[in-house]
């Protein structure tokens, strides 16, 4: 594929931050020192001294009482939307039992994970939606205990809006601790924080690396990198919309990846110009410009088919189709975290309020996985019950196959239950 580039990302392989050893050291210290390590890291990284790690219910209610009523209403609106979609997803997962052959009953159960840790990032602004996206599907799934870890502000308290978002979403416990040390505490436990069975939620490079290192001790949702959006657009697209969509994701992080694939040169040029215009008045322009200049890409495709091919290879976190026939071609896209059809379907609606989950695969992981959903917090497990007539059907096949594989313990376990036992064993 020889596609023309109107703008290319500016790669610098020397910029990679090596965090593996630092994170390993943090995890080891938390395992050894527990709460003392968490408090030491709070002082070192967050600049606060905290005696009590857990946020008490009275403090949560006091924080909520400080918030404007409009903010509470907005939080409750988004909670309702996210919960409704998660409930719809849950209804697609069913239990069943079926007699597959006479005397052989096979079934499927759907069981919630018992306890989950939800990481809610800190940073320049409170990420209210991240709390909702991590907590709500877990509670809809039936998780009995969801613990939230989130960094405190410089005052040593959790931002009131984050506490409200966690509370309305159904969090059972909230702890004022962030970073890799929070992931370590959720995975291995401390005197205050009991270990969980699975960890969910986005975070920075250190949080993501910590999730990678504790995976196996606990489950994780996915290893999410910086935000990504790829817009595919034709000559009918609105360059103002496209530019705003690219910058909306670029303002997340200086390492956010944003791209446009278009079949129309004039549209591509117009978007480049519009981005410069919008950056002039964007309050987050410093971050957005850094992301755009470093990672931004504009591809000029010869045809819609070529554009679709590059999209499926890119496998973006967010894929926004702004073509005249967006809905009609949706089946041709196979690698993406979440799909947005039509120019009115802004990615930011899903980021915040429409109901789908925004914790999505990045770095081409959409080629093999989807994002967080209610099923992330459910175990689909099987069971079987074999009755005498089933044994008579299964046993001879099992006995002979076990014999062929030299697994005599298997052979005997099958044979001893069968009325027509075979005198058959591999001789050493």
Secondary structure, DSSP 8 states (H G I E B T S, - for coil): ---EEEE-----GGG----HHHHHHHHHHHHHHTHHHHHHHIIIII----S--B--HHHHHHHHHTS-HHHHHHHHHHHHHHHHHHHHHHHT---EEEEEETTEEEEEEEEE-SEEEEEE--SSS--HHHHHHHHHHHHHHT-SEEEEEE---TTSS--HHHHHHHHHHT-SEEEE--HHHHHHHHHH--SSS---SEEE----HHHHHHHHHHBTTBEES----S-EEEEEE-TTS-HHHHHHHHHHHHTT-TT-EEEEEES-HHHHHHHHHHHHHHHTT-TTHHHHHHHHHHH-EEEE-SSHHHHHHHHHHH--SEEEEESTTTGGGGGG--S-SEEEESTT--HHHHHHTSSS------TTGGGT-----GGGGEEEEEEEEE-HHHHHHHHHHHHHHHHHHT-HHHHHHHHTT-TT--------
